[in-house]
Amino acid sequence: MKILICGDSFAADYTVKYSGKGWVNYIAEKNYVVNIAQAGCGEYKIYKQLYSQIKNLKNYDRLIISHTSPYRIHVENHPFYAEDLLHKNCDFIYNDVADKKEQCAELACVAEYFENFYNLEYAKFTHSLICEKIETIVDTAGIQCLHIANTEWNDLYNFKNMLNFYNHFLNYRGIVNHYSDEGNRIIFQDVLERLEKIDK
Protein backbone atom coordinates (compact mmCIF):
# COMPACT_ATOMS: atom_id res chain seq x y z
CA MET A 1 0.00 0.00 0.00
CA LYS A 2 0.98 3.61 -0.52
CA ILE A 3 0.32 5.38 2.77
CA LEU A 4 0.42 9.01 3.86
CA ILE A 5 0.95 9.63 7.59
CA CYS A 6 0.08 12.95 9.22
CA GLY A 7 -0.03 13.83 12.88
CA ASP A 8 1.82 14.52 16.08
CA SER A 9 4.80 12.97 17.87
CA PHE A 10 3.06 9.60 18.17
CA ALA A 11 3.38 9.29 14.38
CA ALA A 12 6.56 11.27 13.67
CA ASP A 13 9.72 9.57 12.42
CA TYR A 14 12.03 9.52 15.45
CA THR A 15 14.97 8.22 13.44
CA VAL A 16 15.94 11.85 12.72
CA LYS A 17 17.09 12.04 16.35
CA TYR A 18 16.99 8.62 18.02
CA SER A 19 18.00 5.06 17.29
CA GLY A 20 15.29 2.45 17.47
CA LYS A 21 12.10 1.98 15.53
CA GLY A 22 8.57 3.21 16.15
CA TRP A 23 5.38 1.69 14.78
CA VAL A 24 5.56 4.04 11.77
CA ASN A 25 8.95 2.56 10.83
CA TYR A 26 7.53 -0.96 10.98
CA ILE A 27 4.67 0.17 8.73
CA ALA A 28 7.21 1.67 6.31
CA GLU A 29 9.10 -1.65 6.10
CA LYS A 30 6.03 -3.29 4.56
CA ASN A 31 4.54 -0.38 2.59
CA TYR A 32 5.49 2.75 0.69
CA VAL A 33 5.11 5.50 3.31
CA VAL A 34 5.29 9.28 3.14
CA ASN A 35 5.41 10.54 6.72
CA ILE A 36 4.90 14.27 7.34
CA ALA A 37 3.91 14.02 11.02
CA GLN A 38 5.64 16.48 13.36
CA ALA A 39 6.50 15.99 17.02
CA GLY A 40 4.72 18.32 19.43
CA CYS A 41 2.37 19.88 16.90
CA GLY A 42 -1.20 20.88 17.67
CA GLU A 43 -4.32 19.93 15.75
CA TYR A 44 -4.14 23.02 13.53
CA LYS A 45 -0.69 21.99 12.28
CA ILE A 46 -2.03 18.49 11.64
CA TYR A 47 -4.76 20.08 9.53
CA LYS A 48 -2.09 22.08 7.67
CA GLN A 49 -0.09 18.89 7.02
CA LEU A 50 -3.15 17.28 5.47
CA TYR A 51 -4.05 20.41 3.51
CA SER A 52 -0.52 20.56 2.05
CA GLN A 53 -1.22 17.19 0.42
CA ILE A 54 -4.80 17.85 -0.66
CA LYS A 55 -3.98 17.62 -4.39
CA ASN A 56 -2.02 14.41 -3.89
CA LEU A 57 -4.42 12.45 -1.67
CA LYS A 58 -5.80 10.52 -4.65
CA ASN A 59 -2.31 9.05 -5.13
CA TYR A 60 -2.43 7.20 -1.79
CA ASP A 61 -4.20 3.98 -0.90
CA ARG A 62 -4.50 4.84 2.77
CA LEU A 63 -4.17 7.81 5.10
CA ILE A 64 -3.22 7.62 8.78
CA ILE A 65 -3.74 10.67 11.00
CA SER A 66 -2.50 10.69 14.58
CA HIS A 67 -4.47 13.34 16.44
CA THR A 68 -3.23 15.33 19.42
CA SER A 69 -4.48 16.85 22.64
CA PRO A 70 -6.87 19.80 22.38
CA TYR A 71 -4.76 21.64 24.95
CA ARG A 72 -1.96 22.82 22.68
CA ILE A 73 -1.55 26.46 21.69
CA HIS A 74 -0.47 27.06 18.10
CA VAL A 75 2.80 28.95 17.72
CA GLU A 76 4.90 29.66 14.65
CA ASN A 77 8.25 29.33 16.44
CA HIS A 78 8.79 27.61 19.77
CA PRO A 79 11.74 29.37 21.48
CA PHE A 80 13.01 26.25 23.21
CA TYR A 81 12.86 23.83 20.28
CA ALA A 82 13.95 26.07 17.39
CA GLU A 83 17.06 23.96 16.68
CA ASP A 84 15.66 20.56 17.68
CA LEU A 85 15.57 18.11 14.76
CA LEU A 86 12.44 16.34 16.00
CA HIS A 87 10.48 19.09 17.78
CA LYS A 88 11.27 22.18 15.69
CA ASN A 89 7.56 22.57 14.80
CA CYS A 90 6.37 22.09 18.37
CA ASP A 91 3.42 24.01 19.80
CA PHE A 92 2.89 25.01 23.44
CA ILE A 93 1.38 22.59 25.95
CA TYR A 94 1.31 23.37 29.65
CA ASN A 95 3.34 20.53 31.19
CA ASP A 96 6.19 21.04 28.73
CA VAL A 97 6.13 24.84 29.10
CA ALA A 98 6.15 24.60 32.91
CA ASP A 99 9.04 22.13 32.75
CA LYS A 100 11.16 24.29 30.40
CA LYS A 101 10.46 27.81 31.71
CA GLU A 102 13.52 27.80 34.00
CA GLN A 103 15.74 27.01 31.02
CA CYS A 104 13.97 29.39 28.63
CA ALA A 105 12.86 32.73 30.13
CA GLU A 106 10.53 33.41 27.18
CA LEU A 107 8.27 30.61 28.38
CA ALA A 108 7.51 32.17 31.77
CA CYS A 109 4.72 34.37 30.38
CA VAL A 110 3.31 31.40 28.44
CA ALA A 111 3.14 29.37 31.65
CA GLU A 112 1.39 32.29 33.34
CA TYR A 113 -1.15 32.43 30.52
CA PHE A 114 -1.89 28.72 30.89
CA GLU A 115 -2.24 29.05 34.66
CA ASN A 116 -4.42 32.16 34.74
CA PHE A 117 -6.22 32.68 31.45
CA TYR A 118 -6.39 29.48 29.39
CA ASN A 119 -9.96 28.28 28.77
CA LEU A 120 -10.38 24.50 28.43
CA GLU A 121 -13.90 24.64 26.99
CA TYR A 122 -12.77 26.97 24.20
CA ALA A 123 -9.75 24.74 23.50
CA LYS A 124 -11.94 21.65 23.13
CA PHE A 125 -14.46 23.51 20.95
CA THR A 126 -11.74 24.79 18.61
CA HIS A 127 -10.11 21.35 18.49
CA SER A 128 -13.43 19.77 17.44
CA LEU A 129 -13.91 22.33 14.67
CA ILE A 130 -10.47 21.51 13.26
CA CYS A 131 -11.16 17.77 13.51
CA GLU A 132 -14.42 18.27 11.63
CA LYS A 133 -12.57 20.17 8.92
CA ILE A 134 -10.02 17.35 8.68
CA GLU A 135 -12.76 14.75 8.26
CA THR A 136 -14.41 16.88 5.56
CA ILE A 137 -11.15 16.94 3.58
CA VAL A 138 -10.80 13.16 3.96
CA ASP A 139 -14.40 12.53 2.87
CA THR A 140 -14.13 14.89 -0.11
CA ALA A 141 -10.93 13.19 -1.27
CA GLY A 142 -12.55 9.76 -0.94
CA ILE A 143 -9.44 8.27 0.68
CA GLN A 144 -9.66 5.51 3.25
CA CYS A 145 -8.41 7.00 6.51
CA LEU A 146 -7.52 5.61 9.90
CA HIS A 147 -7.61 8.16 12.72
CA ILE A 148 -5.48 7.46 15.79
CA ALA A 149 -5.40 8.94 19.29
CA ASN A 150 -2.86 8.18 22.00
CA THR A 151 -4.29 10.43 24.70
CA GLU A 152 -7.62 10.57 26.50
CA TRP A 153 -10.32 11.29 23.95
CA ASN A 154 -13.41 11.70 26.14
CA ASP A 155 -15.92 14.28 24.83
CA LEU A 156 -13.78 15.03 21.79
CA TYR A 157 -14.60 14.72 18.09
CA ASN A 158 -15.91 11.29 17.08
CA PHE A 159 -14.13 10.21 13.90
CA LYS A 160 -15.75 7.51 11.76
CA ASN A 161 -12.78 5.14 11.76
CA MET A 162 -10.63 5.53 14.86
CA LEU A 163 -8.31 3.60 17.13
CA ASN A 164 -7.46 4.93 20.59
CA PHE A 165 -4.20 3.65 22.07
CA TYR A 166 -4.40 5.56 25.36
CA ASN A 167 -4.43 2.35 27.43
CA HIS A 168 -1.35 1.15 25.54
CA PHE A 169 0.33 4.45 26.33
CA LEU A 170 -0.30 3.91 30.04
CA ASN A 171 1.16 0.39 29.93
CA TYR A 172 3.99 0.54 27.35
CA ARG A 173 5.67 3.92 27.70
CA GLY A 174 9.01 4.57 26.05
CA ILE A 175 10.91 7.19 24.07
CA VAL A 176 10.48 6.45 20.36
CA ASN A 177 6.88 7.39 19.51
CA HIS A 178 6.43 7.39 23.33
CA TYR A 179 6.25 3.58 23.49
CA SER A 180 8.48 0.66 24.38
CA ASP A 181 9.48 -1.62 21.52
CA GLU A 182 6.75 -4.06 22.59
CA GLY A 183 4.21 -1.23 22.61
CA ASN A 184 5.27 -0.07 19.13
CA ARG A 185 4.95 -3.61 17.79
CA ILE A 186 1.44 -3.97 19.23
CA ILE A 187 0.36 -0.69 17.63
CA PHE A 188 1.99 -1.67 14.34
CA GLN A 189 0.01 -4.93 14.25
CA ASP A 190 -3.26 -3.25 15.23
CA VAL A 191 -2.83 -0.46 12.67
CA LEU A 192 -1.81 -2.83 9.89
CA GLU A 193 -4.76 -5.12 10.58
CA ARG A 194 -7.20 -2.18 10.51
CA LEU A 195 -5.67 -0.78 7.32
CA GLU A 196 -6.04 -4.11 5.56
CA LYS A 197 -9.69 -4.38 6.59
CA ILE A 198 -10.69 -0.97 5.25
CA ASP A 199 -12.57 -1.35 1.98
CA LYS A 200 -11.12 0.50 -0.98
Backbone torsions as a table, in degrees:
resi	resn	phi	psi	omega
1	MET	NA	149.8	172.2
2	LYS	-100.3	118.7	-169.2
3	ILE	-124.3	134.3	171.1
4	LEU	-103.7	131.3	177.3
5	ILE	-116.3	125.5	173.5
6	CYS	-119.7	162.5	173.8
7	GLY	141.0	-158.2	-174.0
8	ASP	-101.2	-159.1	-175.7
9	SER	-64.0	-24.5	179.2
10	PHE	-70.2	-10.8	178.0
11	ALA	-122.2	-6.0	-177.7
12	ALA	-68.1	159.9	179.0
13	ASP	-89.4	102.8	-176.0
14	TYR	-74.0	-8.9	-177.7
15	THR	-67.1	-12.0	175.3
16	VAL	-69.1	-16.4	-175.6
17	LYS	-134.2	-30.1	-173.9
18	TYR	-123.5	156.2	168.6
19	SER	-85.7	164.6	-177.6
20	GLY	98.0	158.8	-175.5
21	LYS	-113.9	142.0	170.5
22	GLY	-101.4	176.8	-177.6
23	TRP	-60.2	-31.4	179.9
24	VAL	-66.5	-32.0	178.2
25	ASN	-70.5	-37.4	175.7
26	TYR	-65.3	-39.0	176.1
27	ILE	-61.1	-42.0	-177.1
28	ALA	-67.9	-23.9	178.1
29	GLU	-70.0	-23.2	-176.1
30	LYS	-111.0	-5.9	-176.1
31	ASN	-144.7	166.3	171.5
32	TYR	-85.6	116.9	-173.5
33	VAL	-122.4	133.3	167.9
34	VAL	-112.1	115.0	-174.9
35	ASN	-113.1	113.4	179.2
36	ILE	-115.4	15.7	177.4
37	ALA	-64.2	151.2	-176.3
38	GLN	-130.8	131.1	-179.7
39	ALA	-66.5	133.2	174.2
40	GLY	81.3	4.5	-175.7
41	CYS	-82.9	151.5	176.8
42	GLY	-85.6	177.9	-175.3
43	GLU	-63.9	-32.5	178.4
44	TYR	-63.4	-41.0	178.2
45	LYS	-67.9	-32.0	175.2
46	ILE	-64.7	-43.1	174.1
47	TYR	-57.5	-43.8	-179.5
48	LYS	-65.2	-36.3	175.3
49	GLN	-58.3	-51.2	-178.7
50	LEU	-61.5	-44.6	-178.6
51	TYR	-61.7	-33.8	179.7
52	SER	-64.4	-19.6	-178.7
53	GLN	-108.8	11.1	-170.5
54	ILE	-58.1	-34.3	179.9
55	LYS	-79.5	-14.5	-177.0
56	ASN	-104.8	-4.2	-173.6
57	LEU	-58.8	-32.4	-179.6
58	LYS	-65.9	-14.5	-179.6
59	ASN	-85.3	-5.8	-178.6
60	TYR	-106.1	149.8	175.4
61	ASP	-84.3	-33.4	-177.3
62	ARG	-143.5	155.0	176.3
63	LEU	-128.9	132.4	174.2
64	ILE	-117.5	128.1	176.2
65	ILE	-124.0	120.2	175.9
66	SER	-96.8	112.7	-174.6
67	HIS	-88.6	158.5	-173.2
68	THR	-117.3	178.0	177.9
69	SER	-62.2	146.5	175.4
70	PRO	-74.5	-5.7	-170.9
71	TYR	-99.2	30.4	173.8
72	ARG	-102.5	143.3	176.4
73	ILE	-104.1	125.0	179.4
74	HIS	-63.5	137.5	177.0
75	VAL	-147.5	141.0	-180.0
76	GLU	-71.1	-41.7	-177.6
77	ASN	-138.1	116.2	177.9
78	HIS	-83.3	120.9	-174.3
79	PRO	-64.6	-26.1	-177.9
80	PHE	-83.8	-31.8	-171.9
81	TYR	-106.8	14.9	-174.1
82	ALA	-55.0	-34.4	-176.8
83	GLU	-104.7	4.5	-176.8
84	ASP	-79.4	127.8	-176.8
85	LEU	-62.6	-34.6	-175.2
86	LEU	-93.5	-37.4	-172.0
87	HIS	-108.0	18.6	-174.3
88	LYS	-63.2	-19.3	178.0
89	ASN	-105.6	22.8	-175.6
90	CYS	-67.3	143.6	171.7
91	ASP	-100.8	174.7	180.0
92	PHE	-82.8	136.1	167.3
93	ILE	-139.6	144.7	-165.1
94	TYR	-57.5	-51.8	-175.0
95	ASN	-57.1	-40.7	-179.9
96	ASP	-69.8	-42.7	179.1
97	VAL	-61.9	-45.6	179.9
98	ALA	-62.5	-36.3	-179.7
99	ASP	-71.3	-31.7	-173.7
100	LYS	-99.6	-6.5	-172.5
101	LYS	-65.1	-25.3	177.3
102	GLU	-73.9	-27.1	179.5
103	GLN	-89.9	-20.3	-176.5
104	CYS	-136.6	100.6	-174.0
105	ALA	-58.4	-28.8	-179.0
106	GLU	-63.7	-18.3	-177.5
107	LEU	-86.9	-9.3	-177.9
108	ALA	-61.0	-43.7	-179.6
109	CYS	-70.2	-29.1	177.0
110	VAL	-68.8	-42.5	176.7
111	ALA	-61.4	-40.4	178.6
112	GLU	-63.2	-40.2	177.8
113	TYR	-61.7	-47.1	177.9
114	PHE	-57.6	-43.9	-173.5
115	GLU	-73.6	-28.9	-171.5
116	ASN	-116.9	-21.1	-171.4
117	PHE	-129.5	-17.8	-173.6
118	TYR	-65.6	133.6	-177.2
119	ASN	-111.0	114.3	-175.0
120	LEU	-68.6	-37.8	-180.0
121	GLU	-62.9	-43.3	178.1
122	TYR	-63.6	-41.4	-179.3
123	ALA	-60.9	-44.4	179.9
124	LYS	-68.0	-37.7	178.7
125	PHE	-63.6	-47.1	179.7
126	THR	-63.3	-42.7	178.2
127	HIS	-58.0	-44.2	-179.9
128	SER	-65.0	-37.6	177.4
129	LEU	-63.1	-41.0	179.1
130	ILE	-67.1	-42.2	178.3
131	CYS	-60.8	-41.1	177.8
132	GLU	-62.4	-40.1	177.9
133	LYS	-64.5	-40.7	177.7
134	ILE	-60.8	-46.4	-178.6
135	GLU	-65.4	-33.4	176.5
136	THR	-63.4	-42.5	177.8
137	ILE	-61.7	-44.7	-180.0
138	VAL	-61.4	-47.2	-179.0
139	ASP	-63.7	-41.9	-179.5
140	THR	-64.1	-38.2	180.0
141	ALA	-73.5	-22.1	-179.7
142	GLY	72.4	22.1	-179.4
143	ILE	-92.4	143.5	177.1
144	GLN	-76.4	122.7	-172.1
145	CYS	-125.1	137.9	171.5
146	LEU	-110.8	120.1	176.9
147	HIS	-95.0	138.5	-177.4
148	ILE	-127.3	141.2	170.2
149	ALA	-128.4	146.2	178.7
150	ASN	-124.2	6.7	178.4
151	THR	-123.4	174.3	176.3
152	GLU	-58.3	138.3	-175.0
153	TRP	-127.6	24.7	-179.7
154	ASN	-67.6	135.0	176.6
155	ASP	61.8	22.8	176.6
156	LEU	-108.0	179.1	-173.4
157	TYR	-57.8	135.9	-177.3
158	ASN	-97.8	95.3	177.9
159	PHE	-71.9	154.4	-175.8
160	LYS	-69.1	-37.4	-176.4
161	ASN	-131.1	97.7	-169.6
162	MET	-139.1	142.1	170.6
163	LEU	-117.1	134.9	176.4
164	ASN	-115.2	118.8	-177.0
165	PHE	-102.1	22.3	-176.2
166	TYR	-58.9	-40.8	178.2
167	ASN	-64.8	-34.9	174.8
168	HIS	-64.4	-40.5	179.9
169	PHE	-60.8	-37.6	179.2
170	LEU	-69.5	-28.5	-172.9
171	ASN	-103.7	-17.9	-174.2
172	TYR	-132.4	46.4	-175.7
173	ARG	-69.8	144.5	177.3
174	GLY	-159.7	-162.6	-177.7
175	ILE	-94.9	-60.3	-175.8
176	VAL	-66.8	120.4	-173.4
177	ASN	52.5	22.1	176.4
178	HIS	69.2	15.5	-178.6
179	TYR	-127.6	156.0	168.7
180	SER	-68.7	169.6	178.4
181	ASP	-60.7	-40.0	178.6
182	GLU	-62.5	-42.7	178.8
183	GLY	-62.5	-42.3	177.8
184	ASN	-63.1	-38.4	179.6
185	ARG	-68.4	-36.8	176.8
186	ILE	-63.4	-46.3	-179.9
187	ILE	-64.3	-42.4	177.1
188	PHE	-54.5	-49.0	-178.7
189	GLN	-64.4	-42.9	-179.4
190	ASP	-64.9	-43.2	-179.9
191	VAL	-66.0	-46.2	-179.2
192	LEU	-61.0	-42.4	179.1
193	GLU	-62.5	-43.6	179.6
194	ARG	-66.0	-41.2	-179.6
195	LEU	-62.0	-38.4	-178.4
196	GLU	-73.0	-21.8	-178.7
197	LYS	-86.3	-21.1	-178.0
198	ILE	-65.9	128.2	177.5
199	ASP	-70.3	140.5	176.4
200	LYS	-75.4	NA	NA
